[in-house]
Amino acid sequence: MSEIDLEWVINYGFAAVVVVYLLARFEGIVKDMTRQIRLNTIVLARVTRQDLTKVEREFTFNGEEKK
């Protein structure tokens, strides 16, 4: 390992490890939140007696109305 590589690991190694750890943790959290939002959408559609497929067709994936 060259002196430059060793210096990079010393300077940025800990930060890189922390970032990788946090991204791995956040990925699971985001998946759980996405699943919960989908479930809430289904429940709300049923409670309000709306057709879920119709609602999904009228709105895009990110919740913005189609024009």
C-alpha positions as CSV (number, residue, x, y, z in Angstrom):
1,M,0.0,0.0,0.0
2,S,1.4,3.3,-1.0
3,E,1.8,6.2,1.4
4,I,-1.0,8.1,-0.4
5,D,-3.4,5.2,0.0
6,L,-2.6,4.8,3.7
7,E,-3.1,8.5,4.2
8,W,-6.5,8.4,2.5
9,V,-7.7,5.5,4.6
10,I,-6.5,7.3,7.8
11,N,-8.2,10.5,6.8
12,Y,-11.4,9.2,5.2
13,G,-11.8,5.6,6.3
14,F,-13.8,6.1,9.4
15,A,-16.2,8.5,7.6
16,A,-16.6,6.0,4.8
17,V,-17.4,3.2,7.2
18,V,-20.0,5.3,9.0
19,V,-21.6,6.4,5.7
20,V,-21.9,2.8,4.5
21,Y,-23.3,1.7,7.8
22,L,-25.9,4.5,7.8
23,L,-26.9,3.9,4.2
24,A,-27.5,0.2,4.9
25,R,-29.6,1.1,7.9
26,F,-31.6,3.7,6.0
27,E,-32.4,1.3,3.2
28,G,-34.3,-0.9,5.4
29,I,-36.2,2.0,7.0
30,V,-37.1,3.4,3.6
31,K,-38.4,0.0,2.5
32,D,-40.5,-0.3,5.7
33,M,-41.9,3.2,5.2
34,T,-42.8,2.5,1.6
35,R,-44.6,-0.7,2.6
36,Q,-46.6,1.2,5.3
37,I,-47.6,4.0,2.9
38,R,-48.9,1.4,0.4
39,L,-50.9,-0.3,3.2
40,N,-52.3,3.1,4.3
41,T,-53.3,3.8,0.7
42,I,-55.2,0.5,0.5
43,V,-56.9,1.0,3.8
44,L,-57.9,4.6,3.0
45,A,-59.3,3.5,-0.4
46,R,-61.4,0.7,1.2
47,V,-62.7,3.0,4.0
48,T,-63.7,5.7,1.5
49,R,-65.2,3.0,-0.9
50,Q,-63.0,4.0,-3.8
51,D,-61.6,1.8,-6.4
52,L,-57.9,1.3,-5.6
53,T,-56.9,0.6,-9.2
54,K,-58.7,3.8,-10.4
55,V,-56.9,5.9,-7.8
56,E,-53.5,4.4,-8.8
57,R,-54.2,5.1,-12.5
58,E,-55.1,8.7,-11.7
59,F,-52.0,9.4,-9.7
60,T,-48.4,8.7,-10.6
61,F,-46.0,6.7,-8.4
62,N,-44.7,9.7,-6.4
63,G,-48.2,11.0,-5.6
64,E,-48.4,13.9,-8.2
65,E,-51.5,14.1,-10.3
66,K,-51.2,13.2,-13.9
67,K,-52.0,16.0,-16.3
